[in-house]
Amino acid sequence: MDIRKFMRSFVYAFQGMIAATKEQNMRFHLISACIVSIAGFFTGLTTMEWIAIVVAIMLVIGAEMINSAIERVVDLATAELHPLAKAAKDIAAGAVLVFAIGSVIIGVLIFFPKWF
Ligand SMILES: Nc1ncnc2c1ncn2[C@@H]1O[C@H](COP(=O)(O)OP(=O)(O)OP(=O)(O)O)[C@@H](O)[C@H]1O
């Protein structure tokens, strides 16, 4: 196994993470994740509840990164307006929304019984 090549791919992945943080939507997800984590810290969650919160946060952030990658590939593929380009971007954005809705449901199920 080529360790240097392996390490280089980590650097590229890290660069991808940094690039993704420049997106406005990603910043919204990161700020939301921080707020939820702080709320979880003060509310007091079980290990299983933390696992659910962490998985939800990672899924939304991961989906947003894939959405951003798809947006860039579509923009690279065509500068013209095309129904397929629209569908690709909208479906990718819709996938993020699915994960985000799921995360909100998880958050409500975990936090509401503790607060009310
Ligand atoms: N090449 C294209 N052909 C047809 N529709 C497009 C094309 N590019 C973008 N759109 C549509 O225009 C709208 C806005 O697209 P845009 O690329 O600005 O994405 P966005 O959701 O504003 O994301 P971001 O601001 O992160 O780039 C979306 O509905 C998208 O599907």
The ligand as an SDF file (V2000), in Angstrom:
LIG
                    3D

 31 33  0  0  0  0  0  0  0  0999 V2000
  -28.1610   24.8120  -16.2090 N   0  0  0  0  0  0  0  0  0  0  0  0
  -29.3830   24.9120  -15.6740 C   0  0  0  0  0  0  0  0  0  0  0  0
  -30.4840   24.6250  -16.4040 N   0  0  0  0  0  0  0  0  0  0  0  0
  -31.7170   24.7110  -15.8690 C   0  0  0  0  0  0  0  0  0  0  0  0
  -31.9760   25.0760  -14.6010 N   0  0  0  0  0  0  0  0  0  0  0  0
  -30.9270   25.3770  -13.8170 C   0  0  0  0  0  0  0  0  0  0  0  0
  -29.5770   25.3170  -14.3020 C   0  0  0  0  0  0  0  0  0  0  0  0
  -28.7420   25.6840  -13.2950 N   0  0  0  0  0  0  0  0  0  0  0  0
  -29.5260   25.9380  -12.2410 C   0  0  0  0  0  0  0  0  0  0  0  0
  -30.8330   25.7660  -12.5390 N   0  0  0  0  0  0  0  0  0  0  0  0
  -31.9800   25.9190  -11.6360 C   0  0  0  0  0  0  0  0  0  0  0  0
  -32.0050   27.2540  -11.1350 O   0  0  0  0  0  0  0  0  0  0  0  0
  -32.3000   27.2480   -9.7390 C   0  0  0  0  0  0  0  0  0  0  0  0
  -31.1480   27.8450   -8.9570 C   0  0  0  0  0  0  0  0  0  0  0  0
  -29.9700   27.1320   -9.2460 O   0  0  0  0  0  0  0  0  0  0  0  0
  -28.5410   27.4350   -8.6260 P   0  0  0  0  0  0  0  0  0  0  0  0
  -27.5040   26.7210   -9.3660 O   0  0  0  0  0  0  0  0  0  0  0  0
  -28.3900   28.9040   -8.4600 O   0  0  0  0  0  0  0  0  0  0  0  0
  -28.6670   26.6760   -7.2930 O   0  0  0  0  0  0  0  0  0  0  0  0
  -28.9480   27.1710   -5.8480 P   0  0  0  0  0  0  0  0  0  0  0  0
  -29.9860   26.2410   -5.3200 O   0  0  0  0  0  0  0  0  0  0  0  0
  -29.2320   28.6390   -5.8200 O   0  0  0  0  0  0  0  0  0  0  0  0
  -27.5770   26.7890   -5.1480 O   0  0  0  0  0  0  0  0  0  0  0  0
  -26.2660   27.6590   -4.8360 P   0  0  0  0  0  0  0  0  0  0  0  0
  -26.7040   29.0630   -4.5230 O   0  0  0  0  0  0  0  0  0  0  0  0
  -25.7030   26.9190   -3.6820 O   0  0  0  0  0  0  0  0  0  0  0  0
  -25.4130   27.5470   -6.0640 O   0  0  0  0  0  0  0  0  0  0  0  0
  -32.5820   25.7750   -9.3620 C   0  0  0  0  0  0  0  0  0  0  0  0
  -33.9520   25.5030   -9.4620 O   0  0  0  0  0  0  0  0  0  0  0  0
  -31.8270   25.0090  -10.4360 C   0  0  0  0  0  0  0  0  0  0  0  0
  -32.3920   23.7570  -10.6890 O   0  0  0  0  0  0  0  0  0  0  0  0
  1  2  1  0
  2  3  1  0
  2  7  2  0
  3  4  2  0
  4  5  1  0
  5  6  2  0
  6  7  1  0
  6 10  1  0
  7  8  1  0
  8  9  2  0
  9 10  1  0
 10 11  1  0
 11 12  1  0
 11 30  1  0
 12 13  1  0
 13 14  1  0
 13 28  1  0
 14 15  1  0
 15 16  1  0
 16 17  2  0
 16 18  1  0
 16 19  1  0
 19 20  1  0
 20 21  2  0
 20 22  1  0
 20 23  1  0
 23 24  1  0
 24 25  2  0
 24 26  1  0
 24 27  1  0
 28 29  1  0
 28 30  1  0
 30 31  1  0
M  END
$$$$
